[in-house]
Amino acid sequence: MTWINRQRIFTPEDHPDWAGTHAQVPTPLVYDDFIRVFYADREASGRSYTTFLDVDRRDPTRVLAYHKHRILDFGAAGAFDDDGVMPSFALRHEGRVLLYYNGWNRGVTVPYRNSVGIAVSDDDGTTFRRLFEGPVLERNRNEPYMTVLPTILREGSLWRMWYTSGTRWIDIDGRYEPVYIVKYCYSHDGMDWIRPNHLCIQPRHDAEAISNPSVIKDGDIYRMWYCYRNSHDYRDGSGSYRIGYAESRDGLDWARMDERCGLPVAEAGWDSTMTAYPAVIAVDNRLLMFYNGNCFGRTGIGCAILERDR
């Protein structure tokens, strides 16, 4: 597997008059002539908000338009998303666009808490409103630390979700760092989720964190890209995020094949110390990956095309 035409398509540094500090977790949605890429920008205070840019469907490295304003305000004081609204997965359903997003707020004993919210757009993905004030996927007795970063496939009447689930916080040199894995759940309406506590990707060591699954069905195979890191020295250091890959016949039991991912860090430049937050979509008989590089999206969003080799 090899990803070609790998290019950075956007960096906030080029737009200091309106952009914040980041362009994190790119989340694509396909239109007739373009692809809308939702992403999380960040205020100087650290709070995250969602906006988007549009790229040419035929040439996704060419930006057509920038949306310079947030599409959903922060949650009410005390709500699960009063400090951040970060996109995760967008889809069309019953004539509207649904956006599953990562809501977060600051913690006291640990830096933050994460849950999954849902918003809806009645104008084809330009503005959004919450369907309800609370999260659609929250911590529970089996998952007491966090639930975040879902990807969804609809197969008939079944909604299938793979998401990031926190397993614990660990003290690394006096700072609490989160550890997480990828789990699976399902729904019949996209709102109420049945959570069997099913682990999808087996960590390779106790301090590994696995996040941001992106799943497609390619023929009779489910394919998942995700990012993984160490809990030590992962802020652009030796343990920083890399993009991994796995395959499954049923979407439940996965064979991890990170060596086949085909998108390593570059030798130099904006994605030379980190590759993270992959979002893979099938469009016009191609697979496209949108992803972040160094510093968790501070250096911008990249795009690559899969060269078919199987």
C-alpha positions as CSV (number, residue, x, y, z in Angstrom):
1,M,0.0,0.0,0.0
2,T,1.4,3.4,-1.0
3,W,-0.1,6.8,-0.7
4,I,0.9,9.2,-3.5
5,N,0.4,12.9,-4.4
6,R,1.0,13.6,-0.7
7,Q,0.7,17.3,-0.1
8,R,-0.2,19.8,2.5
9,I,-3.4,21.6,1.5
10,F,-3.9,24.1,4.3
11,T,-2.0,25.6,7.2
12,P,-3.4,28.2,9.6
13,E,-0.1,30.1,9.5
14,D,-0.9,31.3,6.0
15,H,-4.1,33.0,7.2
16,P,-3.2,35.0,10.4
17,D,-6.0,37.5,9.7
18,W,-8.8,35.0,10.5
19,A,-7.4,31.5,11.4
20,G,-6.4,30.4,14.9
21,T,-3.6,28.1,15.8
22,H,-4.7,24.6,14.5
23,A,-6.5,22.7,11.8
24,Q,-7.0,19.4,13.7
25,V,-9.0,16.2,13.0
26,P,-9.9,16.8,9.3
27,T,-13.4,15.4,8.7
28,P,-14.5,15.1,5.0
29,L,-17.9,15.1,3.4
30,V,-18.4,14.6,-0.3
31,Y,-20.5,16.9,-2.5
32,D,-21.2,16.9,-6.2
33,D,-18.2,19.1,-7.2
34,F,-16.2,19.5,-4.0
35,I,-15.3,17.9,-0.7
36,R,-16.0,19.8,2.5
37,V,-13.3,19.2,5.1
38,F,-14.5,20.1,8.6
39,Y,-11.7,20.7,11.1
40,A,-11.0,22.0,14.6
41,D,-9.3,25.4,15.0
42,R,-8.2,26.6,18.3
43,E,-8.4,30.0,20.1
44,A,-5.5,31.5,21.9
45,S,-7.2,30.4,25.2
46,G,-7.0,26.8,24.1
47,R,-10.7,26.3,23.4
48,S,-11.4,24.4,20.1
49,Y,-14.1,25.2,17.6
50,T,-15.2,23.7,14.3
51,T,-15.1,25.3,10.8
52,F,-14.4,24.0,7.3
53,L,-12.7,24.5,4.0
54,D,-13.8,23.2,0.5
55,V,-11.5,21.4,-1.9
56,D,-11.9,20.4,-5.5
57,R,-13.4,16.9,-5.8
58,R,-11.2,16.2,-8.9
59,D,-8.1,17.7,-7.3
60,P,-8.4,17.6,-3.5
61,T,-5.1,19.5,-3.1
62,R,-6.8,22.6,-4.5
63,V,-8.7,24.7,-2.0
64,L,-11.8,26.4,-3.4
65,A,-13.1,28.2,-0.4
66,Y,-12.5,28.9,3.3
67,H,-15.2,29.2,5.9
68,K,-13.8,31.8,8.4
69,H,-16.3,31.4,11.2
70,R,-17.3,28.7,13.6
71,I,-20.3,26.5,12.6
72,L,-21.4,25.6,16.1
73,D,-21.0,27.6,19.3
74,F,-19.6,26.2,22.5
75,G,-21.9,24.3,24.8
76,A,-23.6,26.0,27.7
77,A,-21.6,26.5,30.9
78,G,-21.3,23.1,32.6
79,A,-22.2,21.1,29.5
80,F,-19.9,18.4,28.2
81,D,-18.7,20.7,25.3
82,D,-18.3,24.1,26.9
83,D,-14.5,24.2,26.2
84,G,-14.4,22.5,22.8
85,V,-16.3,21.3,19.7
86,M,-14.1,19.2,17.4
87,P,-15.5,17.3,14.3
88,S,-15.2,13.6,14.0
89,F,-17.6,12.2,11.4
90,A,-20.1,13.7,9.0
91,L,-22.9,11.9,7.0
92,R,-26.1,12.6,5.2
93,H,-29.4,11.2,6.7
94,E,-33.0,12.0,5.7
95,G,-32.1,15.1,3.8
96,R,-29.9,16.6,6.5
97,V,-26.2,16.5,7.4
98,L,-25.3,14.9,10.8
99,L,-22.1,15.9,12.4
100,Y,-20.7,13.7,15.2
101,Y,-18.3,15.7,17.2
102,N,-15.9,15.6,20.1
103,G,-17.1,17.7,23.0
104,W,-14.6,18.5,25.8
105,N,-14.2,20.5,28.9
106,R,-11.3,21.1,31.2
107,G,-10.7,18.8,34.2
108,V,-9.2,19.4,37.6
109,T,-7.3,16.2,38.4
110,V,-6.7,15.5,34.7
111,P,-6.5,18.0,31.9
112,Y,-9.8,17.3,30.2
113,R,-12.9,15.1,29.7
114,N,-14.2,13.9,26.3
115,S,-17.6,12.8,25.0
116,V,-19.3,12.5,21.7
117,G,-22.0,15.0,20.7
118,I,-24.2,15.2,17.6
119,A,-25.3,18.3,15.6
120,V,-27.5,18.6,12.5
121,S,-27.5,20.9,9.5
122,D,-30.6,21.9,7.6
123,D,-28.6,23.9,4.9
124,D,-26.4,21.0,3.6
125,G,-23.5,21.5,6.0
126,T,-23.0,25.2,6.4
127,T,-24.5,25.8,9.8
128,F,-25.3,23.4,12.5
129,R,-27.4,23.1,15.7
130,R,-27.3,20.6,18.5
131,L,-29.9,17.9,18.4
132,F,-29.8,17.9,22.2
133,E,-27.6,19.5,24.9
134,G,-26.1,16.2,26.2
135,P,-23.7,13.7,24.6
136,V,-24.8,10.9,22.4
137,L,-21.9,8.7,23.7
138,E,-20.6,9.2,27.2
139,R,-18.6,7.5,29.9
140,N,-20.3,4.5,31.5
141,R,-19.5,1.7,33.9
142,N,-17.3,-0.2,31.4
143,E,-15.7,3.0,30.0
144,P,-15.1,5.3,32.9
145,Y,-12.5,7.7,31.4
146,M,-13.6,9.0,27.9
147,T,-15.4,8.2,24.7
148,V,-14.4,10.2,21.6
149,L,-13.6,10.3,17.9
150,P,-16.1,8.0,16.2
151,T,-16.3,6.8,12.7
152,I,-19.6,5.3,11.3
153,L,-20.7,3.0,8.5
154,R,-24.4,2.4,7.7
155,E,-25.2,-1.1,6.5
156,G,-28.9,-1.4,5.8
157,S,-30.7,-0.3,8.9
158,L,-27.7,-0.9,11.1
159,W,-25.4,1.9,12.2
160,R,-21.9,0.7,13.0
161,M,-19.5,2.8,15.0
162,W,-15.8,2.4,15.9
163,Y,-14.5,4.9,18.4
164,T,-11.8,5.8,20.9
165,S,-12.3,4.7,24.5
166,G,-10.1,5.8,27.4
167,T,-8.6,3.0,29.6
168,R,-6.8,5.2,32.2
169,W,-4.7,8.2,32.9
170,I,-1.1,7.6,33.8
171,D,1.4,9.9,35.5
172,I,4.3,10.6,33.2
173,D,6.9,12.9,34.9
174,G,4.3,14.6,37.0
175,R,1.8,15.0,34.3
176,Y,-1.3,12.9,33.6
177,E,-1.5,11.5,30.1
178,P,-4.4,9.6,28.6
179,V,-4.3,6.0,27.4
180,Y,-7.0,4.8,25.0
181,I,-8.0,2.0,22.6
182,V,-10.5,1.5,19.7
183,K,-13.9,-0.1,20.5
184,Y,-17.0,-1.0,18.6
185,C,-20.8,-0.3,19.1
186,Y,-23.9,-0.3,17.0
187,S,-27.3,1.4,16.7
188,H,-30.6,1.3,14.8
189,D,-31.1,5.0,14.7
190,G,-27.8,6.7,15.1
191,M,-28.8,8.1,18.5
192,D,-29.0,5.2,21.0
193,W,-26.0,3.0,20.9
194,I,-25.6,-0.6,22.1
195,R,-22.1,-0.9,23.5
196,P,-20.8,-4.5,23.9
197,N,-17.4,-3.4,25.3
198,H,-15.6,-4.9,22.3
199,L,-11.9,-4.2,21.8
200,C,-10.9,-3.9,18.1
201,I,-7.2,-3.1,18.0
202,Q,-4.9,-4.8,20.5
203,P,-2.3,-2.4,22.0
204,R,1.3,-3.5,21.6
205,H,2.4,-2.3,25.1
206,D,0.8,-0.9,28.2
207,A,1.6,2.7,27.4
208,E,0.4,2.7,23.8
209,A,-2.6,4.9,23.0
210,I,-4.7,4.1,19.8
211,S,-7.1,6.7,18.5
212,N,-9.1,8.2,15.6
213,P,-10.3,5.1,13.7
214,S,-11.4,5.7,10.1
215,V,-13.2,2.7,8.6
216,I,-14.4,1.9,5.1
217,K,-15.7,-1.3,3.5
218,D,-13.7,-2.2,0.4
219,G,-15.4,-5.2,-1.3
220,D,-15.7,-7.9,1.4
221,I,-13.0,-6.4,3.6
222,Y,-13.2,-3.7,6.3
223,R,-10.2,-1.5,6.3
224,M,-9.3,0.8,9.2
225,W,-6.7,3.5,9.5
226,Y,-6.0,5.0,12.9
227,C,-3.2,6.7,14.8
228,Y,-1.1,5.4,17.7
229,R,1.5,6.8,20.0
230,N,3.5,6.1,23.1
231,S,2.6,7.9,26.4
232,H,6.2,9.0,26.7
233,D,7.7,11.8,24.6
234,Y,4.8,12.0,22.2
235,R,4.6,15.7,21.5
236,D,6.6,15.6,18.3
237,G,9.1,13.4,20.1
238,S,10.2,9.8,19.7
239,G,6.8,8.5,20.9
240,S,4.6,10.8,18.7
241,Y,1.7,9.7,16.6
242,R,2.0,7.4,13.5
243,I,-0.8,6.2,11.3
244,G,-1.5,2.5,11.5
245,Y,-3.7,0.1,9.6
246,A,-5.8,-3.0,10.2
247,E,-8.2,-5.3,8.2
248,S,-11.2,-7.3,9.2
249,R,-13.8,-9.6,7.6
250,D,-16.6,-8.7,9.9
251,G,-15.7,-5.3,11.4
252,L,-15.2,-6.9,14.8
253,D,-12.0,-8.9,14.8
254,W,-9.1,-7.0,13.3
255,A,-5.7,-8.0,12.1
256,R,-3.2,-5.2,12.9
257,M,-0.8,-4.4,10.0
258,D,0.8,-1.1,10.7
259,E,3.7,-1.9,8.4
260,R,1.3,-1.8,5.5
261,C,-0.1,1.7,6.2
262,G,2.1,3.3,3.5
263,L,2.2,6.8,4.9
264,P,5.3,7.2,7.2
265,V,6.5,10.5,8.5
266,A,8.4,12.6,5.9
267,E,12.1,13.2,6.0
268,A,11.6,16.9,6.6
269,G,8.9,19.5,6.8
270,W,5.3,19.8,8.1
271,D,4.7,16.1,8.7
272,S,8.2,15.0,9.6
273,T,7.7,14.3,13.3
274,M,4.1,13.2,13.4
275,T,1.3,11.8,11.2
276,A,-2.1,11.7,12.9
277,Y,-5.9,11.8,12.7
278,P,-6.4,10.0,9.4
279,A,-9.8,10.3,7.6
280,V,-10.1,8.0,4.6
281,I,-13.0,8.3,2.0
282,A,-13.9,6.6,-1.2
283,V,-14.6,9.1,-4.0
284,D,-14.6,8.6,-7.8
285,N,-13.0,5.2,-7.6
286,R,-10.1,6.5,-5.5
287,L,-9.3,6.4,-1.8
288,L,-8.3,9.7,-0.3
289,M,-6.7,10.3,3.1
290,F,-6.9,13.6,4.9
291,Y,-4.6,13.8,7.9
292,N,-2.6,16.0,10.2
293,G,1.1,16.4,10.6
294,N,3.3,17.8,13.3
295,C,2.0,19.2,16.6
296,F,-1.5,17.7,16.4
297,G,-2.6,19.9,13.5
298,R,-0.7,23.1,14.2
299,T,1.1,22.7,10.9
300,G,-2.1,22.0,9.0
301,I,-4.0,19.4,6.9
302,G,-2.5,17.1,4.2
303,C,-4.1,14.9,1.6
304,A,-2.9,11.8,-0.2
305,I,-4.3,9.3,-2.8
306,L,-4.0,5.6,-2.4
307,E,-2.1,3.8,-5.2
308,R,-3.9,0.6,-5.6
309,D,-1.6,-2.4,-5.2
310,R,-3.9,-5.3,-4.4
